[in-house]
Every structure is written in C-alpha cells, then in structure tokens.
C-alpha cells in the first residue's frame, strides 16, 4: 500500500470532510496548511450543483483557507469543460442560477437542445420540470447528470439528492444519463489531469489520493480510477451504509484532524 507521505497529488472533498455547512471541522485548516507547507499539489473537489467555484472559493476564505477558483474542481465545471470540447452544441440547463456562470460561452437553449444538463435545483424540481426534461430527452437530447448522489446531509439531517430524479428520468426514457461528477472515472481523470498540468509532471494515478466522507462517491469512485481512497468518518459517513457496499478504503480516519496528524 502506498504510504500517505508518498502521495504527490491530493483531491479533497469539501462538505462533510473539511466543513459541515458553515462550520469548519477540527483539523481542516491544519491539513490544508500541511499540504501547502510540504508543497503537495491538491484540488478541492465537490459534487455540489448549487454553488459556483467562485462562491466556494469565497466560502473557503471566510472559513480560514485561502483558495482560488483554479484550486477548485466541481462537477459543473467539469461538465462545462467537456461541453466546450464538443463545440457548437446547444444545451438546456436544469441547474441553480449561481451555476450558470460556469457555462459561459455555451449556447443555452430549450429549443431542440443537444444536451440537457441536470443538477440540484431544490424545491423547483417538481413534476412539470421533470416532465419537460423527459420530453426533451425523448425528443433526442442526451442527458448529462452533474452527479447521481443518493442523499446528502443538510443542516437538518439527511436529504434526498438529485440522483433519485436522474434515476427516474433514466427509467422513464429508457436512456442512460452521462454522469459527470463523482464517482465517475472521468471526473477523477479530469481532476488528476488538472494537477498534472499544473505540476508539469506525469505522476501515476497511484500517486494521487482522494479524501472524502462518502464511501460510494468519494472512496469507491477514486479507487476504481486507480487512486488511493482515504475515508474520513464525518459528514454523511454512516457505519451501516458503508458496510452495505462492502468497500474497504486503503486508509480510514475518524476525522481530517487524525489524517493531518499522519502527514508528518
């Protein structure tokens, strides 16, 4: 097993790993500080489909971690990057208003779109909107899901996530959505590629680690992509849920504080 001190590139989950809501978790600032002090490359990664990278950077700064948009890699930013490579396509967006800035330069239209991009729009995800997306997909549009998480932990407890709606659309249309966020291999490959470009090094996937609280999206997804899986038992972590999947991470810690203590 790769030693943690030998990891050259780090992907670090946000909500549930470094903070909960607006509360920074113990050891989070110290952990990021050690990565910077030891000159290790890293990216803050998230499946959030509510906040833009600019908003996330502002939040991290408020919580005591100076972060730039370039250090943040999200499902929406990955989707926008992918769509730009296609060139000349039309998209219909089902995303929070704050995310629209991530899709600058892409032709946004609900008239015969090539792709429908779906994320979390909270209570706006009603029957009328789901049916509209269904009709666009049945009309020939491809469905891109920013993530397919089953649930997340909100300020008042566990809440159903957008994955339930994506699964329903797949069932009704008999078409599979293209998943961009974690746990898709493409997401991890793109994030790793981003670090490699910055570092100017061709580090192996095994020299990267993913730190997160979600045994399925964070840990299994990273391990399937060849990265080291480092679980922290905060946020949405649940013993019985994790045991159900039978996934054994390479490393497991009670919190980011305990992980930080292992970096020397």
Secondary structure as UniProt FT lines:
FT   HELIX           4..6
FT   STRAND          9..13
FT   TURN            16..18
FT   STRAND          19..20
FT   TURN            21..22
FT   STRAND          23..24
FT   TURN            26..27
FT   HELIX           28..37
FT   TURN            38..39
FT   STRAND          41..46
FT   HELIX           53..62
FT   TURN            63..64
FT   HELIX           69..71
FT   STRAND          72..74
FT   HELIX           75..86
FT   STRAND          90..94
FT   HELIX           97..103
FT   TURN            104..105
FT   STRAND          107..108
FT   STRAND          115..118
FT   HELIX           122..124
FT   HELIX           127..138
FT   TURN            139..140
FT   STRAND          142..145
FT   STRAND          151..154
FT   TURN            155..156
FT   STRAND          157..160
FT   HELIX           163..173
FT   STRAND          178..179
FT   TURN            182..183
FT   HELIX           185..199
FT   HELIX           205..207
FT   STRAND          208..212
FT   HELIX           215..220
FT   HELIX           221..224
FT   TURN            225..226
FT   STRAND          228..232
FT   TURN            235..236
FT   HELIX           239..245
FT   STRAND          251..253
FT   HELIX           256..260
FT   TURN            261..262
//
